[in-house]
């Protein structure tokens, strides 16, 4: 029976309408830019076609540039962590496509969270394992390790290792351990330094090591070791400057990535080549994160 009432829209429709309006408004604002600059570390996945770079963020960049709309030209700039965050801190119109979301960075950038990332681990040569301070579970006591002067560690200047490790490393600022480097990439050059005997250990991801091993057989001797007390998963995302321009861009990014094609691009850009052990431990949590991601992105688009 028709009682003259207008049916209430579903929750999905209620979210979709403002999301569409937000997308259109942000498209007009952000699409008006002559050039959209996307920053990424040189996380090469191997050789691509002649004249083309293959990076982890490649599928994400391709999705954004093809679906952005408007007349904007999109460019991918390979920059190390120090340069990228210097640009964002200065309020330049550029966004970092893969950055850990930390409280310190929240103060200088708007984020669109995109990935759940396994904990960082210590990377060492197999011969170094007996010299590490480890507990009964085989985890490295990183605080004790940093006080050992006979083992030389290395970290990338400007890179975040997650809130807890960042705080620990900040407490060691000015000490001899670990040494800070500013490589042109995300830290893969440090792996090569280990092969040359110039570095005993670095902090990196299990999947990053597996990717590099596939490209460089000489790295097969390197192995990841879990860090005691640092087993929490981390959140990574796209970071834009904390400016009106950055606020408009992150809303548009969230709208674009909330679609099935957007989520697929995120998965393709961060296809974790985890070891079987790490996949068994974290795979279900990562899959669950992707399941709830579209809803979270839709909400971010209308913030």
N, C-alpha and C positions, 0 to 999 in steps of 0.2 A: 504493500500500500504506500502510495506517495504521500508523505506527510509534509512536503514542501521544504524539507531540510536538505542542505547541500552536504553530501558525504564528506567526512574528514579525509584528507589525503593520507596516504600511507606514510610511514616513517621514511621509507626510501625516497618517495616523491618529495616529501618535505625537505629532505637534504639535497635532492637533485636540483630543485628550482633555484635556491640561492647559490648552489655550486655553479650552475650554468650562468647565472647573472654575474657572479664573481669572475668566472673564466672570461666572459666577454669583456668585462671592464678591464681586467688585467691584460687581456690581449691587446686592447687599444693602447694601454699605457706602455707595457713592455715591448710590444711589437713595433712601436714607433722608433725603437732604438735602431740606429743605422747598423750597429754591430753588437752581437751578443758574444761576450767573451767567457769561455768556460776553461777553468784551470784544472789541471790534472798532473799528478806525478808521472814520471816515465816508468810506468809499470808495464813494460813490454811483454807481450805474449808470444813473441817470435816474429819472424819476417812475414810481411803481408805482400800485397801486390807491389810492384816497383813504384817507388815514390809515395807509398802509403805506410803509415804507422799502424801497428796493431797494438792496442792497449786494452787493459781491463775495462776501461770506461767507454771503449769504442761503441758498443751497441747502445749504450745510454745516450751518448752524444748524437748518434745517428737518429735515434728516436726523437730526441728533443728538437734537433734541427729540422727534421722532416715534418713534424706535427706542430711546430711553433706558430706557423701562420705569419701573415704580414710580410713586409719586405726586408726584414732584418737578415743580415749576413751573420752566419755562425762560424766562430773560429775556436779551435781547441789549442790552447797554449800549454805546452809542457813546462812546468815550473816546479822547483823543489819546494819543500814545506816553508822554508824561511821566506822565500820570495812571495809565495801565494798568500801567506798570512800577513805579510807586510802590505800587500795590495788591499786586502780586506780591511785591515786595521786603518788604512788611509781612506777608506770609503770609496775606492775605485769601483766602477761598474763592471764587476766580474764576479763569477760564482765558482766555488771549488766543488767539483763533482764527486769527490770522495774524501770526506773528512770526519774524523772521530768527533762526536758531539760531547764536549766536556763543559763543566761550569765556567771555566776560564774563557773558553771560546764563545760561550753564549753571551758574554759581555760585549763582544765585538762583532757578532754575526747572527743573522737569522738562519735557522736550520729547517730543512725538510728531511726528517728522518726516513731512511730508506732501507737500511740493512742491520741485521743482528749479526755481530761478528764474534767468533770464538776468541778466547783469551790469548794474549801474546805469550810466547814461550821463549826460553833461552835456546839459542842455536849455537852448537859447538861441534868441533870435530870429535869423532868417536873416541880418539885417543885421549881427549881431555876429560871424558866422563869420570874417571876415577879420581880426578883432582877437585871435583866440585863438592861443595858442602850440601849434602842431600839428606833428607829424612828417610824414614823407613818406607815411605810410599814412593821414593825416588824423585820427589820434588826438590828443586833447588831453593835453598835459603838465600834469596837475592841480597838481603841486607848483609849477611856474612860474606857473600861473594864480593860485594862492592868494597869490602874492607881488605880484601886479599890483593896485595900489590904484585904478586908474582904472576897473576893472570890479568891480561889486558883486555878490557871491554871497549865497545864503541857504540855510540848512539848517534842519531841524526838530529842535528840542530834544527829547532823549529817544529819537529814532528811530535805529535802527542802519542804517548803510550798508554793512554787511559788515565783517569783521575788519580788512582792509587799509585801507579808507577811514576806518573809525572811528579807527584808530591815527594816521593822517595828520591827521585833523581834530583829534584830541586834542592833537597837537603844536602846533596853531595856536590852542589855547585862549587867550583873552585878547587875540588880535590883532584887527585890524579886518576880517579876511577869513577865512571868510565870516561874516555875521551870523547869529545863532541866533534863531529865532522859535518860538512855541508856538501854532500855529493849532489850531482845534478839530478839524481833520480830519487826514488822513495827509500833507498837504502840497500838496493841489490849490489851496489859496488862494494859494500862492506862484506858481502859474502865472498867476493873475489879476494878481498884483503885477507880473509881468513885462510884461503887456500895458499896465500903467499907467506903465511906465518906472521903477519903483522898484527893480527887481532886474534884473541883466543875465543871470544864470544860476542854475540850481539843479541838484541831482543827483536823478535819479529814473529810473524804469523806462520803457523804450520803450513797453511795453504800456499803462502808466498814462497816458502822453501820448496814445496812440491812442484810448483809451476816452474821455478828456476831450474830444478833438477831435470825436468823434461827437456830443457833447452841446453843445459850444460852438464854433461855426464860427469865432469870432474867434481861436481858438488855432491856426488853420491855418498861421500864419507861424512857429510854434515848431518846432524840429527837434532830434532827438537826435544826439549826437556821442559816439563811443566814447572811453573814457579809457585812455590809455597805461599798460600795466602792471596794469590792473584788468579783465581779461577772464575771470576765473574765475566759473563759475556758483555761485550761493548756494543754501543749503538753508533752507527756511522750514517752520514747523510750528506746532503748538498748544502753548502754554506754560502750565503750571500751577505754583503755588507749591511750593517745595521743602519740603514738609511731609508728614506721613503722609497727610493728605487728598489732597494733590496727587499723591502716588505711587499711591494707589488709583484716582484719576480717570484718570490717563494710561494705566494698564493697561486700564481699561474703554474708553477712547477708542480705543486700538489695536485691541482686539477688535472694536469696532463698525465701524471703518474698514477692517479687513482683508477685509470681505465685498465682493462685486461691487457692491452698492448703495452701500457706503461709498466705494469708489474712484470710482464714478460721481459721487457728491456732491462729492468733492474736485476732480474734473475740472471739474464745472459751476461750482464756486465760484472757480475760477481759470482760466477760459477765456481764455487769453492772446491778446489782440488785437494780436499782434506785426505789425510791418511785414514785408513780403515778404522783405526782406533778413535780418531777425532770425530769421524763421521758417525760412528756408533754412539758417541757421547753427546754430540750437539745437533745431529741431523734433525731429530724430531722437533727440537725447540726452534730451529731455523724455519722449518716447514710451517709450524704454527704461527710464527711471526708473519710470514707471507700471507697466511690466511686472513689475518686481521688488518693487514696493511692498507687495503683499499679504503676501509671505513675510516681509519686514522687519517689518511691523506685527504679524504673528502672533508673531514672536520677541519683539517689544517687549511684547506682552500677557502673556508668561509670565516676563519678567525678574524 
